[in-house]
Amino acid sequence: MVRGPGPGPTLRVFRAKEETVSDRSDRALARDAALGDQEAFGEIVDRYGPDMFRFARRMVGDEHDARDVVQEALVSAWRNIGSFEARSTLRTWLYRLVNRRAVDLQRRRRPTPIDDVSLQGVLDRALDDPERDAIDGELVRALEAALEELPPSQRAAWLLREIEGLSYDEVAASLGVSPDSARGHLARARKNLAERMSPWR
Amino acid sequence: MAMTPGDPLERATAEMRDEASSAAWLDVSETVKRRVSGIVRPAASLVAVTDDGSTRWADDGSRVLVSERVLLPRLRRSVASDQRAVDDVRVRRDGDRCVAVEVDLVCAYGSDLAAQGDDVHAVVSDELRDLLGPDPERDVVVRVVDVTDRDPRDD
């Protein structure tokens, strides 16, 4: 329907209720944020920020760097949310912003490979300790170390699928690659991590 | 390679998945919101006209400019009701003069779409007159681009 200029009833419409953002759809929040509504953008930050931060922390392996990565990703989201299109979900769009910055950061960094000796030390301590919780903690640290050794594309694919719970298509959208490529990254990540964790069997 | 029960990778993955959110997130969140509130997004300015259609507001030729950063949020707020919400707004211009505003709407399923269009046309015209002054040449185009069975402001 198209309404052109011309006389029409002058009707001011007042809101029937106070606008709340707690259960609003991503589309509504993105739409209003694009039109300058900072409160709507704040809801996006609250809704997806914790997962973005967790993903960034695992990607860069350091909380301080993860803060920078997420801040820059969200500031970029605010500047560019007008260009967000519903072809991807808001969630995958935000993960993509984080991933891009995390990968950029790692490119600028000097490589810090994890050597086998340090990983073996973790393994020995864990095997000496009968407490399951303690072993699980050591397992997580071993997994973190193994993740750091993966190429960023494999690490991102594995984290998005296994920790953040995204579908294969969402992983692909977040990484900006085809679904087949995302599946390839994920398969290689699983194989590499399983090999790295096999001493814990 | 699928993980098997008792697999160390599976155990570590489950542990990692269950980790509580970092307390550091609260600091990050506050910082982001503070930074966003200080960021001025680029926006074009539109010239306002006097009641007689002139862009000169004083003898010295001074002009009044209104940023789209002011105009667009105001239109969004004015149009929104439990029957409709703005999906998009586009401003067409000739130089710095606004010649048309196109408003895309999401409306409530079952509402009278023609009446919604008329109402929004009037509301937007009033707001433009308020902010930019009267301009008989200025066009307002309203399109309903979607309907929803939820409150359109939330969907």
Interface residues (C-beta under 8 A of the other chain):
Chain A: M1 V2 R3 G4 P5 G6 G8 P9 T10 L11 R12 V13 F14 R15 A16 K17 E19 D23 R24 S25 R27 A28 R31 D32 L35 G36 D37 Q38 F41 G42 V45 D46 G49 P50 F53 R54 R57 R58 E63 R67 V70 Q71 L74 V75 W78 R79 D136 G137 L139 V140 A142 L143 E144 E162 I163 A187 R190 K191 L193 A194 M197 S198 W200 R201
Chain B: M1 A2 M3 D7 P8 L9 R11 A12 T13 E15 M16 R17 E19 S21 S22 A24 W25 D27 V28 S29 T31 V32 K33 R35 V36 S37 I39 R41 R69 L72 P73 L75 R76 S78 V79 A80 S81 D82 Q83 A85 V86 D87 D88 V89 L113 A114 G117 D118 D119 V120 H121 A122 V123 S125 D126 R138 D139 V140 V141 V142 R143 V144 R150 R153 D154 D155
